Amino acid sequence: MLLIGYKIYLRDTNSTKWQYSKFVGKITDNILQNIVIDNYLFSVASVGKNGYESLIQFLRKLIPRK
């Protein structure tokens, strides 16, 4: 799979399904504006040139507060 970027997934902490997603391109850092991190679960998937996505992966380190 030729990588074209990443997609960030968010869901409320009490939800069982991913509710929001954002394609961010081929970057390794991204800031989500107006998000209270305590209210959401986050994950990421890679996206290939053909449009297929990898399995969703949960974050493995803490998100810094700014």
C-alpha positions, -999 to +999 in steps of 0.1 A: +000+000+000+014+034-010+007+058+019-009+091+012-017+101+048-034+095+080-069+098+094-076+107+130-107+092+146-125+106+177-154+094+198-170+104+230-157+084+259-192+068+265-197+059+228-191+025+213-186+038+177-162+063+161-182+095+156-158+119+140-128+116+116-104+140+100-079+132+072-047+151+080-024+140+052+011+127+055+021+144+087+032+132+121+018+161+143-016+177+143-035+200+166-072+195+170-088+229+179-115+232+206-113+196+217-113+187+254-091+156+254-107+142+286-141+139+267-128+118+238-110+086+228-085+090+199-071+067+173-054+068+139-054+049+106-031+051+076-047+057+042-034+042+010-034+057-025-063+033-034-084+048-005-082+018+017-075+023+054-055+003+078-069-011+110-075+017+136-047+020+161-050+035+195-024+061+206+005+047+225+016+077+244+000+106+263-013+136+244+005+167+258-018+195+271-011+229+257 
